Amino acid sequence: MVRFPATPQAIVFDLDGVLFDTEALYRDALLAAAAELGIDIPLALCQRMVGLHGQAARLLLREHVGDGVDLDAVWEGAAERYHAMFETDLRLKPGVLELLATLDEFGLPRAIATSSPHNTAIHHLEAFGLRDRFDALVAAGDCERCKPFPDPYLRAARILNKPASCCLALEDSHAGVRSAVSAGLPTIMVPDLQQPSAELRRLCASVVTGLDEVNAWLRQACGAQAP
């Protein structure tokens, strides 16, 4: 059951793993590019990269492979692969359209706070005709610090002109949850590739299995407040 202290005044979505089923695409592209160069990357390392800005993910990878590996070649090979996947395998996460319809019905503003670049986020949104369904987009480069720091969520709340404590964050990653919670947003985790630790469960308002669960709760909460 979703727990939340009050009906939110706005929703801030993560992009990858919450709106779009892309985390596995990034993982598979990276593993394939590395394997082509004879580099073995453990799945556990890929899991740690989920939700991080590209530079932070590169630092983790550098720690694993050392200085003797051409990291640019790995990164460029991965980028080439996942951009190709975007054209054939990009999918919305289940429940996205239904949840957006609920936000429209009850007039709730919404934003995206992502570690992905602007052009990637816009590509994904336009592919499904969703660019105009969001009031704000905070992406890589918009803040000095990226997730897990609070800056992206604080900026999103400011653009929406809502107190952070009145905005609900929807996140799938550990870095994203830490970012939203440290910004003061009650946070619901919708796990994708990363499962919540005991600590993450304590930080979250709730952990759910999918957006349909969030939608059902939100409709009930907003409906109860309707005149």
PyMOL commands that set and color helices and strands:
alter all, ss='L'
color gray80, all
select helices_A, chain A and resi 23-36+43-49+54-65+71-89+96-106+118-127+131-133+151-160+164-166+174-182+198-203+211-225
alter helices_A, ss='H'
color red, helices_A
select strands_A, chain A and resi 10-13+110-113+136-138+167-171+187-189+206-207
alter strands_A, ss='S'
color yellow, strands_A
deselect
rebuild
show_as cartoon
